[in-house]
Amino acid sequence: MMRWVVAILLLLAALPARAEEVVAGLSQTRVSITADFDGSEILIFGAVKRFQPIPAGAEPLHVAVAVAGPSVPLTVWRKARRAGIWVNTDSVEIDRAPSFYAVATSAPFREVLSYVEDLRHKVSIRRAIRAVGGATITANTADFTDALIRIREEDDLYQLKEGTIDISEETLFRTSIALPANLHEGNYTARIFLTRGGQVIDAHETVIYVQKVGLERFLYVLAHEQAMIYGLLSIALAIAAGWLASAIFRYLQS
């Protein structure tokens, strides 16, 4: 048994170490959503740790950063005019779609990451979305996925920022990701990829915690965990607001 352990250790020691590794950090790993939250910005920075010099004639080093919010299933519908009114017709079930997704690269996307590597690591916006299929045989899944991406791009929930990562001496890099005000609560994953010739040579992953705090947190928990109490309080507040407005109006008329 001991001989097998020694043989495995010797085999692992003989494996070549990666020539380049990414060491990265974030300006903040927690984002608090308050009543006056209007968005935030995450600075992502890092360096490349090398164990040997860059070979002569090597492809340029590139960096890609992908920040993804919690993924949820959803249904995308297509509306059509029927008898003078707009109704839902075809639909596609989306098994997994991130509530927020941003990709930043140091060059045009296809220069940074090849098609095969994108397929493997699911870095691009389209690869981050998993569409199951249509409710009817006429539904084209790609059209529905494009529509979802277009709508969320307009709301700044999906972002593609090509050429926005600065690399200095193929060693230091930095970029920033803007988080909009309409963020979903949950854990956000930040992935950093080092690439050469479109191939991933190393990757690093960390988590950004996004959470409601203060009054926003209290109302969120109350609405989701004590729905009856939340409903009764909403009715009471509406009645009180109506009575107060009526009393003020009567006072001004007297």
Backbone torsions as a table, in degrees:
resi	resn	phi	psi	omega
1	MET	NA	-43.9	-179.9
2	MET	-61.8	-36.0	179.5
3	ARG	-64.3	-36.3	178.2
4	TRP	-66.7	-39.4	179.1
5	VAL	-64.2	-44.3	179.1
6	VAL	-62.9	-41.0	179.9
7	ALA	-63.6	-40.7	179.3
8	ILE	-66.1	-42.6	178.4
9	LEU	-61.9	-41.2	178.3
10	LEU	-65.3	-36.8	179.0
11	LEU	-66.3	-43.6	178.7
12	LEU	-64.3	-38.7	179.6
13	ALA	-66.0	-29.2	-178.9
14	ALA	-79.2	-15.6	-179.8
15	LEU	-68.5	137.8	-178.6
16	PRO	-69.5	135.6	176.0
17	ALA	-74.4	153.0	177.4
18	ARG	-64.8	135.1	-175.6
19	ALA	-69.5	-29.3	-177.5
20	GLU	-136.6	135.9	176.8
21	GLU	-131.0	150.9	-179.8
22	VAL	-96.9	135.4	173.1
23	VAL	-121.0	115.4	-171.3
24	ALA	-131.2	159.6	177.6
25	GLY	-147.3	166.6	-179.9
26	LEU	-124.9	149.0	178.8
27	SER	-66.8	-27.6	175.4
28	GLN	-155.6	144.5	179.0
29	THR	-112.7	1.9	176.6
30	ARG	-133.1	131.8	177.3
31	VAL	-122.2	124.0	-178.6
32	SER	-101.6	125.1	178.2
33	ILE	-94.7	111.6	179.3
34	THR	-109.4	-178.7	-178.0
35	ALA	-63.3	-30.4	-178.6
36	ASP	-106.9	22.6	-179.9
37	PHE	-66.4	124.7	-179.7
38	ASP	-123.3	26.9	179.1
39	GLY	109.8	169.6	179.8
40	SER	-151.3	170.8	178.9
41	GLU	-133.6	130.5	179.5
42	ILE	-106.4	122.3	174.0
43	LEU	-90.8	123.9	179.1
44	ILE	-113.4	125.0	-175.5
45	PHE	-140.2	163.9	179.5
46	GLY	179.0	-174.0	-179.0
47	ALA	-145.0	163.2	178.6
48	VAL	-104.5	122.3	177.1
49	LYS	-93.5	123.2	-176.5
50	ARG	-112.4	143.3	177.2
51	PHE	-106.6	-5.7	176.8
52	GLN	-159.7	158.6	-179.0
53	PRO	-62.7	156.1	176.3
54	ILE	-67.7	126.4	-179.9
55	PRO	-60.5	146.8	177.7
56	ALA	-63.6	135.9	178.9
57	GLY	78.9	9.8	179.9
58	ALA	-69.5	153.2	176.6
59	GLU	-63.5	152.6	179.0
60	PRO	-62.4	148.2	176.6
61	LEU	-79.3	136.8	176.9
62	HIS	-129.1	159.8	-180.0
63	VAL	-131.8	139.1	173.4
64	ALA	-128.3	138.8	179.3
65	VAL	-124.9	131.6	177.8
66	ALA	-128.2	124.5	177.8
67	VAL	-115.5	121.6	-175.1
68	ALA	-123.6	135.2	174.3
69	GLY	-85.5	179.9	179.5
70	PRO	-57.6	137.3	179.7
71	SER	-93.0	139.0	-179.6
72	VAL	-136.7	150.1	173.7
73	PRO	-76.6	150.8	177.1
74	LEU	-156.6	168.2	177.6
75	THR	-118.6	127.1	178.3
76	VAL	-103.0	124.3	-177.4
77	TRP	-107.4	151.1	171.3
78	ARG	-108.1	129.8	178.7
79	LYS	-95.9	144.5	177.3
80	ALA	-140.3	152.6	-179.2
81	ARG	-84.4	121.4	179.4
82	ARG	-130.4	120.4	178.4
83	ALA	54.0	37.7	175.5
84	GLY	86.0	-0.9	178.9
85	ILE	-127.1	155.9	179.5
86	TRP	-90.3	126.2	-179.8
87	VAL	-132.1	158.3	175.5
88	ASN	-74.5	136.2	179.5
89	THR	-120.5	-97.4	-179.7
90	ASP	-74.3	157.7	177.3
91	SER	-148.9	159.6	175.6
92	VAL	-133.0	133.0	177.4
93	GLU	-85.6	121.6	175.7
94	ILE	-97.7	113.7	-177.0
95	ASP	-72.1	-33.6	-177.9
96	ARG	-153.2	121.9	176.5
97	ALA	-141.8	122.5	-179.3
98	PRO	-65.8	139.3	178.2
99	SER	-67.1	-25.8	175.1
100	PHE	-143.8	140.6	178.3
101	TYR	-152.9	125.8	178.7
102	ALA	-133.1	134.8	178.4
103	VAL	-124.2	126.1	174.9
104	ALA	-120.4	140.8	-179.1
105	THR	-135.1	162.7	178.9
106	SER	-88.9	-4.1	-179.7
107	ALA	-159.7	178.1	173.7
108	PRO	-50.9	142.6	-168.9
109	PHE	-53.4	-46.8	-175.7
110	ARG	-71.2	-17.7	172.0
111	GLU	-76.4	-30.3	-177.6
112	VAL	-82.4	-40.8	-173.3
113	LEU	-136.9	127.9	179.1
114	SER	-73.4	166.7	179.4
115	TYR	-60.5	-43.0	-178.2
116	VAL	-65.5	-43.4	179.8
117	GLU	-67.5	-35.2	175.8
118	ASP	-64.8	-40.5	177.8
119	LEU	-63.4	-37.2	-177.9
120	ARG	-74.0	-44.2	-174.1
121	HIS	-99.0	-9.9	177.9
122	LYS	53.7	63.0	-177.2
123	VAL	-94.7	-42.4	-177.2
124	SER	-67.3	161.2	-178.6
125	ILE	-59.2	-45.1	-178.3
126	ARG	-61.9	-39.3	-178.9
127	ARG	-71.7	-21.4	179.6
128	ALA	-77.2	-12.8	-178.8
129	ILE	-103.5	131.5	178.9
130	ARG	-113.9	107.2	178.7
131	ALA	-94.9	132.2	-177.5
132	VAL	-84.2	-53.3	-178.0
133	GLY	167.2	178.3	-176.2
134	GLY	-97.2	156.5	177.6
135	ALA	-76.4	-19.8	176.9
136	THR	-128.9	160.2	-176.4
137	ILE	-71.6	-15.1	-179.2
138	THR	-85.8	-9.9	-176.2
139	ALA	-73.0	129.3	177.0
140	ASN	-98.8	111.2	-174.6
141	THR	-58.6	-41.0	-178.1
142	ALA	-61.2	-39.5	179.4
143	ASP	-62.8	-40.6	-178.9
144	PHE	-70.0	-38.9	177.3
145	THR	-64.3	-42.5	177.2
146	ASP	-60.5	-40.1	179.8
147	ALA	-64.9	-42.5	178.2
148	LEU	-61.7	-45.0	179.5
149	ILE	-62.6	-43.7	-178.7
150	ARG	-62.3	-43.7	-179.1
151	ILE	-64.5	-43.4	-177.1
152	ARG	-76.5	-25.5	172.4
153	GLU	-66.3	-38.3	178.0
154	GLU	-64.4	-27.9	178.8
155	ASP	-93.9	8.6	-178.2
156	ASP	62.5	19.6	177.3
157	LEU	-86.2	-24.6	172.8
158	TYR	-119.8	129.7	-175.5
159	GLN	-136.7	134.7	171.4
160	LEU	-121.2	112.6	-174.0
161	LYS	-119.0	84.4	-178.5
162	GLU	-78.4	138.0	176.5
163	GLY	72.6	20.9	-177.9
164	THR	-102.8	0.8	176.2
165	ILE	-95.9	123.5	178.2
166	ASP	-90.0	128.3	177.5
167	ILE	-118.6	127.8	179.7
168	SER	-110.5	121.3	176.5
169	GLU	54.4	31.6	-179.0
170	GLU	52.4	32.3	-177.3
171	THR	-133.6	-51.9	-178.2
172	LEU	-103.4	142.5	178.3
173	PHE	-143.6	156.7	178.3
174	ARG	-157.7	151.2	173.8
175	THR	-160.4	173.2	177.5
176	SER	-135.2	146.3	178.2
177	ILE	-120.1	124.3	179.6
178	ALA	-87.8	125.1	177.0
179	LEU	-99.2	122.6	-177.2
180	PRO	-72.9	171.8	-177.7
181	ALA	-71.1	-27.9	-176.1
182	ASN	-90.7	51.8	-179.6
183	LEU	-79.6	149.7	171.2
184	HIS	-90.4	145.3	177.4
185	GLU	-73.3	144.4	178.0
186	GLY	147.2	-172.2	179.2
187	ASN	-92.5	126.9	179.0
188	TYR	-104.8	133.8	-178.3
189	THR	-100.9	127.6	175.4
190	ALA	-109.7	121.9	179.3
191	ARG	-117.0	133.6	178.6
192	ILE	-118.4	128.3	-177.8
193	PHE	-118.4	133.7	167.6
194	LEU	-97.8	132.9	-179.1
195	THR	-136.0	152.9	170.2
196	ARG	-140.1	130.4	-179.6
197	GLY	60.3	29.4	-180.0
198	GLY	82.0	-1.3	-178.3
199	GLN	-104.0	137.7	177.9
200	VAL	-76.0	125.3	179.0
201	ILE	-106.5	-20.0	174.7
202	ASP	-165.0	157.8	-179.4
203	ALA	-146.4	151.6	178.8
204	HIS	-136.9	142.7	-177.5
205	GLU	-133.5	138.1	176.6
206	THR	-143.5	173.4	-174.1
207	VAL	-121.6	139.8	173.0
208	ILE	-112.8	125.5	-178.0
209	TYR	-95.5	119.2	178.7
210	VAL	-112.3	121.7	-173.5
211	GLN	-145.8	141.2	173.3
212	LYS	-73.0	142.5	179.0
213	VAL	-133.8	165.2	176.7
214	GLY	66.3	-140.6	-178.3
215	LEU	-61.5	-38.1	178.4
216	GLU	-58.9	-43.5	179.9
217	ARG	-66.1	-42.9	-179.6
218	PHE	-60.4	-46.9	-179.3
219	LEU	-67.1	-37.4	179.8
220	TYR	-63.8	-48.6	-179.5
221	VAL	-64.5	-41.2	-179.4
222	LEU	-63.0	-43.1	-178.0
223	ALA	-67.1	-34.2	-175.4
224	HIS	-92.6	-25.7	-176.2
225	GLU	-110.1	-22.8	178.6
226	GLN	-132.8	66.6	-172.7
227	ALA	-62.8	-37.4	-178.6
228	MET	-66.1	-45.5	178.8
229	ILE	-63.2	-41.7	179.3
230	TYR	-60.7	-42.7	179.4
231	GLY	-65.1	-42.4	179.4
232	LEU	-64.9	-40.8	177.6
233	LEU	-64.3	-39.3	178.5
234	SER	-62.5	-42.5	178.7
235	ILE	-65.2	-43.1	-180.0
236	ALA	-62.3	-42.6	179.0
237	LEU	-64.8	-39.3	179.0
238	ALA	-64.5	-41.5	178.5
239	ILE	-64.8	-44.4	-179.6
240	ALA	-63.0	-41.3	179.4
241	ALA	-65.3	-40.0	177.9
242	GLY	-65.5	-42.6	178.2
243	TRP	-63.6	-42.7	-179.6
244	LEU	-64.0	-41.8	178.7
245	ALA	-64.1	-39.5	178.9
246	SER	-65.9	-41.0	180.0
247	ALA	-65.0	-41.5	178.3
248	ILE	-63.7	-41.6	179.8
249	PHE	-62.8	-44.1	178.8
250	ARG	-63.5	-38.2	179.7
251	TYR	-64.9	-41.9	-179.8
252	LEU	-68.8	-27.0	-179.5
253	GLN	-82.1	-18.4	-177.6
254	SER	-81.0	NA	NA
